[in-house]
Structure formats: structure tokens, C-alpha cells
């Protein structure tokens, strides 16, 4: 319903986005590094999203989410070529993981009545962090495993949306394309009729405050459409001057049906072959 920053917000420590009655507030946290209190800042960009998408997928299975025995292995799983140095992927992913692990989220829904109390919820996504041992001269502070909060884990189990890993890998360089893909994967299967979403509404959905003007955001969304259509089979979107017309369609990950042979059920009187819906 609202997005993280697309670009580095710098020294900003509180991020607020509003989409209709929904408010998202992200507050930067702290950790101790070599005896010093450090505030890593707010999570932002494509690497933060890739980490969260991985955590969301694995977090549906267990509160304990493995991130791999080494930084290199994890980066390969993200579809990124591991590289060191100040501007390397290893440094960037480690930095975003620190930001995510310490960030606190506030989600607020206004119920419509000005006198009615809004529902507030504050929580950390990650409850515990198991640090790894640095290899090849790299510094530690990279979690080999993260433990999700019980509430966030339960939320993923109840509301998680299946996403295609090949699609995430294809879109991995663009934080905007990743946001659009996740948004459409949630929205499209739930539509009963086609819906117009104006550029102003899309800016509230996936924009990054005033860092990207609405007109520029519209251009970037148009540019991302070919990639989104390439990875989302059955997606139908009409690009108009005033926004996007989204048509009802299938899930981002098609459901399959596993049929149990009738020979396995003939011993049960009146039994029929079972068709069990599954997803990747």
C-alpha cells in the first residue's frame, strides 16, 4: 500500500507515506558497532526490496529465515554478482540488511470518522539476528539467519502473495519495477472488473514522496511496462494519459492442479479423484 524510498534519503530518519486512509511510517533504528552507537539509516532502493522479498518468501515457512552460509552465496541467490569495495554489492546489501533489521514500522488506518480512534501498530520485522563469521577479510555484522517477529510471521502466512523468482531476478535492478510487480501481483487477481488507477494514485502507491515528480514517475512506469508484461503472463494494462487501466487477470504465479489417480481412491465408496490447488 506504500513504498520505501527509491533513493538514498540521506540523514532522514523517519519516512512517511500516505495512501488514502493508510499511513506507513518507517523509523531508522540503532545498533552497536565496535562499541559505538550507530544509526544505519532508512532502507531504500532495489537491494532493500530484494532482501525483503526473500525474507517474505522464506518467512511464510518459518520464523527462522536462513540467508546463506556466506555473503557470496546469498548474493548469488538474489541474482547479483558478488563484488567487494566501497561501491560493491556486498557492501550495499550488508548496509541494507542492517537498516531493515533495525527499522521500526508504524502502520495506521484512519477509520473514516474523525472522532474514531485510528488503529496503530508498531513492530520490528526482525526479532533476532544470528551473526556470521567474516570470511576473506570481510567484516562481520552480516546475519547468517534472521528470526522474524511472531506477528510478522503470522501475517506472511495469512496474507503472503506468491511471486515468481525469475520475475524478481529480471526486475532486480529497478526498485520501481519491483514495487509495481508486487503491487500488481496483489491487485490483479482480486479485480472483478477493470479499474482505472490515476497517476496521482500510483504516485501514492509506489512513488517516493517528492523525490520523483508525478509526471516523471508516469514516464518511468511506462518505461517499465514491457518488462512487467514480459514476466507476468496474462497481465493486461492499458496505458492512458490519466493513468493505467488494469484488467482482471491470473495470479503472478499460476496455480497448478495435482490430480490423485482414481485407482488410489476406488477403495473408498463414492470417492472421486482429488484436485488439490498448489502454488510454487
C-alpha positions as CSV (number, residue, x, y, z in Angstrom):
1,X,0.0,0.0,0.0
2,X,3.0,2.3,0.3
3,X,6.7,2.1,-0.8
4,X,10.1,2.5,0.8
5,X,12.3,5.3,-0.6
6,X,13.7,4.6,-4.1
7,X,16.8,6.8,-3.5
8,X,19.0,7.3,-0.5
9,X,17.1,9.6,1.8
10,X,20.4,10.7,3.4
11,X,20.1,11.7,7.1
12,X,16.3,11.5,7.1
13,X,15.4,9.1,10.0
14,X,11.6,9.0,9.6
15,X,9.8,8.1,6.4
16,X,6.1,8.7,6.0
17,X,3.9,7.8,3.1
18,X,0.1,8.2,2.9
19,X,-2.2,6.3,0.5
20,X,-5.8,7.2,1.2
21,X,-6.6,6.2,4.8
22,X,-3.4,4.2,5.1
23,X,-0.2,5.6,6.6
24,X,3.2,4.0,6.7
25,X,5.9,5.3,9.0
26,X,9.4,3.8,9.0
27,X,11.8,4.9,11.7
28,X,15.5,4.2,11.5
29,X,16.9,2.1,14.4
30,X,20.3,1.7,16.0
31,X,23.0,-0.9,16.7
32,X,26.4,-1.1,18.3
33,X,29.5,-1.4,16.1
34,X,32.9,-1.7,17.8
35,X,31.5,-0.2,20.9
36,X,29.9,2.8,19.2
37,X,26.2,3.6,18.8
38,X,25.4,3.7,15.1
39,X,22.2,4.6,13.2
40,X,22.4,2.9,9.8
41,X,19.5,4.9,8.3
42,X,16.4,4.0,6.4
43,X,16.2,1.1,4.0
44,X,16.0,2.2,0.4
45,X,16.4,1.1,-3.2
46,X,16.4,-2.2,-5.0
47,X,18.7,-4.1,-2.7
48,X,16.4,-3.5,0.3
49,X,13.4,-4.7,-1.7
50,X,15.3,-7.9,-2.8
51,X,16.1,-8.7,0.8
52,X,12.6,-8.1,1.9
53,X,11.2,-10.3,-0.9
54,X,13.5,-13.1,0.1
55,X,12.5,-12.7,3.8
56,X,8.8,-12.6,2.9
57,X,9.0,-15.8,0.8
58,X,11.0,-17.8,3.4
59,X,9.2,-16.3,6.3
60,X,5.9,-17.9,5.2
61,X,7.6,-21.3,6.0
62,X,9.3,-20.5,9.3
63,X,10.2,-17.6,11.6
64,X,13.8,-18.6,11.2
65,X,14.9,-17.4,7.8
66,X,18.4,-18.6,6.6
67,X,20.3,-16.1,4.5
68,X,23.1,-18.4,3.4
69,X,26.4,-19.5,4.8
70,X,28.3,-16.7,3.1
71,X,27.7,-13.3,1.6
72,X,28.6,-14.7,-1.8
73,X,26.1,-17.4,-1.7
74,X,23.3,-15.1,-0.6
75,X,24.1,-12.5,-3.3
76,X,24.0,-15.2,-6.0
77,X,20.6,-16.2,-4.7
78,X,19.5,-12.6,-5.1
79,X,20.7,-12.7,-8.7
80,X,23.5,-10.2,-8.0
81,X,27.2,-10.7,-8.9
82,X,29.2,-10.5,-5.7
83,X,31.7,-7.7,-5.6
84,X,33.6,-6.0,-2.8
85,X,34.8,-2.5,-2.3
86,X,33.0,0.7,-1.2
87,X,30.5,0.6,-4.1
88,X,30.3,-3.2,-4.4
89,X,27.2,-5.3,-4.0
90,X,28.5,-7.0,-0.8
91,X,28.8,-3.6,0.9
92,X,25.4,-2.4,-0.4
93,X,23.4,-5.5,0.6
94,X,25.1,-5.6,4.1
95,X,24.2,-2.0,4.6
96,X,20.5,-2.5,3.6
97,X,20.3,-5.6,5.8
98,X,21.4,-3.6,8.8
99,X,18.8,-0.9,8.0
100,X,16.0,-3.4,7.7
101,X,16.9,-5.4,10.8
102,X,16.8,-2.3,13.0
103,X,13.9,-0.4,11.4
104,X,10.6,0.0,13.1
105,X,7.3,0.2,11.2
106,X,4.1,2.0,12.1
107,X,1.0,1.2,10.1
108,X,-2.1,3.4,10.7
109,X,-5.5,3.1,9.2
110,X,-7.9,6.0,9.6
111,X,-11.4,4.5,10.0
112,X,-13.2,7.4,8.3
113,X,-14.8,9.0,11.3
114,X,-12.6,11.9,12.5
115,X,-13.6,11.2,16.1
116,X,-12.9,7.5,15.8
117,X,-9.6,6.3,17.1
118,X,-7.3,5.1,14.3
119,X,-5.7,1.6,14.6
120,X,-2.0,1.8,15.3
121,X,0.5,-1.0,15.1
122,X,4.2,-0.7,15.8
123,X,6.6,-3.6,15.3
124,X,10.0,-4.7,14.2
125,X,10.0,-7.2,11.3
126,X,13.1,-9.0,12.7
127,X,13.2,-10.2,16.3
128,X,16.7,-11.8,16.4
129,X,19.8,-11.9,14.3
130,X,22.4,-14.6,14.2
131,X,25.7,-13.1,13.0
132,X,28.1,-15.0,10.8
133,X,31.9,-15.2,10.9
134,X,33.5,-12.9,8.4
135,X,35.4,-14.6,5.5
136,X,38.1,-13.4,3.1
137,X,38.8,-10.3,5.2
138,X,35.2,-9.1,5.2
139,X,33.8,-7.5,8.4
140,X,31.2,-9.4,10.3
141,X,27.7,-8.0,11.2
142,X,26.1,-10.0,8.4
143,X,23.3,-12.2,9.6
144,X,23.5,-15.9,8.7
145,X,20.0,-16.2,10.0
146,X,17.2,-13.8,11.0
147,X,14.3,-14.5,13.2
148,X,11.1,-12.8,12.3
149,X,8.7,-11.5,14.9
150,X,5.8,-13.8,15.6
151,X,3.2,-11.3,14.4
152,X,5.0,-10.6,11.1
153,X,5.5,-14.3,10.5
154,X,1.8,-14.9,11.1
155,X,0.9,-12.0,8.8
156,X,3.0,-13.6,6.0
157,X,1.3,-16.9,6.4
158,X,-2.2,-15.3,6.2
159,X,-1.6,-12.7,3.5
160,X,1.5,-13.7,1.6
161,X,1.2,-13.3,-2.2
162,X,3.2,-15.8,-4.4
163,X,5.8,-14.2,-6.6
164,X,7.8,-15.7,-9.4
165,X,11.5,-15.8,-8.7
166,X,12.5,-15.4,-12.3
167,X,10.4,-12.2,-12.4
168,X,12.2,-10.8,-9.4
169,X,15.6,-11.7,-10.9
170,X,14.6,-10.0,-14.2
171,X,13.4,-6.8,-12.4
172,X,16.1,-6.8,-9.8
173,X,17.9,-3.6,-10.9
174,X,14.8,-1.4,-10.6
175,X,13.2,-0.6,-7.3
176,X,10.2,0.9,-9.1
177,X,9.7,-2.2,-11.3
178,X,9.8,-4.4,-8.2
179,X,7.2,-2.3,-6.5
180,X,4.9,-2.3,-9.5
181,X,5.3,-6.1,-9.8
182,X,4.4,-6.8,-6.2
183,X,1.5,-4.3,-6.3
184,X,0.1,-5.9,-9.5
185,X,0.6,-9.4,-8.2
186,X,-1.6,-8.4,-5.2
187,X,-4.2,-6.3,-7.1
188,X,-4.8,-8.1,-10.4
189,X,-6.2,-11.4,-9.2
190,X,-8.6,-9.6,-6.9
191,X,-10.2,-7.4,-9.5
192,X,-13.7,-8.3,-10.7
193,X,-13.8,-5.6,-13.4
194,X,-11.2,-3.4,-15.0
195,X,-10.1,-0.4,-12.9
196,X,-8.5,3.0,-13.7
197,X,-5.7,3.9,-11.4
198,X,-4.7,7.6,-11.9
199,X,-1.1,8.7,-12.0
200,X,-1.7,10.5,-8.7
201,X,-2.9,7.3,-7.1
202,X,0.1,5.4,-8.5
203,X,2.4,8.1,-7.0
204,X,0.8,7.4,-3.6
205,X,1.2,3.6,-4.2
206,X,4.8,3.4,-5.4
207,X,6.1,6.9,-5.5
208,X,8.9,8.2,-3.4
209,X,7.5,11.4,-1.9
210,X,8.8,14.4,-3.8
211,X,12.0,12.7,-4.9
212,X,10.2,11.7,-8.2
213,X,7.6,14.2,-9.6
214,X,4.3,12.6,-10.7
215,X,5.0,13.4,-14.4
216,X,8.5,11.8,-14.2
217,X,7.0,8.8,-12.3
218,X,4.5,8.3,-15.1
219,X,7.3,8.2,-17.7
220,X,9.2,5.6,-15.6
221,X,6.1,3.5,-15.2
222,X,5.5,3.5,-18.9
223,X,9.2,2.5,-19.5
224,X,8.8,-0.4,-17.0
225,X,5.7,-1.8,-18.7
226,X,7.5,-4.0,-21.3
227,X,9.5,-5.7,-18.6
228,X,6.4,-6.2,-16.4
229,X,4.4,-7.7,-19.3
230,X,7.3,-10.0,-20.1
231,X,7.4,-11.6,-16.6
232,X,3.7,-11.5,-15.7
233,X,1.8,-13.9,-18.0
234,X,-1.8,-12.8,-18.6
235,X,-1.2,-9.2,-17.4
236,X,-3.4,-6.7,-19.3
237,X,-2.8,-3.0,-18.8
238,X,-3.9,0.0,-20.9
239,X,-1.6,3.0,-20.5
240,X,-3.6,6.2,-20.8
241,X,-2.8,9.9,-20.4
242,X,-4.6,9.9,-17.0
243,X,-3.2,6.7,-15.6
244,X,-3.3,2.9,-16.0
245,X,-6.4,0.7,-16.7
246,X,-5.8,-2.6,-15.1
247,X,-7.8,-5.6,-16.2
248,X,-8.7,-8.6,-14.1
249,X,-6.3,-11.4,-14.6
250,X,-4.5,-14.5,-13.2
251,X,-2.1,-14.7,-10.3
252,X,1.5,-13.8,-10.9
253,X,2.4,-17.5,-10.1
254,X,-0.1,-19.7,-12.0
255,X,-1.8,-22.3,-9.8
256,X,-1.5,-25.9,-10.8
257,X,-3.8,-28.8,-10.2
258,X,-2.5,-32.2,-8.9
259,X,-4.9,-35.0,-9.6
260,X,-4.8,-38.1,-7.5
261,X,-5.3,-41.2,-9.7
262,X,-8.7,-42.8,-9.3
263,X,-7.0,-46.1,-8.6
264,X,-5.9,-44.7,-5.3
265,X,-9.5,-43.8,-4.2
266,X,-11.6,-46.7,-5.6
267,X,-11.4,-48.5,-2.2
268,X,-13.5,-45.7,-0.7
269,X,-17.1,-45.9,-1.5
270,X,-18.3,-42.9,-3.6
271,X,-14.8,-41.4,-3.6
272,X,-13.7,-39.2,-6.6
273,X,-10.2,-38.2,-7.8
274,X,-9.0,-35.2,-5.7
275,X,-7.9,-32.0,-7.4
276,X,-5.6,-30.1,-5.0
277,X,-4.6,-26.5,-5.7
278,X,-0.9,-25.7,-5.1
279,X,1.4,-22.9,-5.9
280,X,5.1,-22.5,-6.5
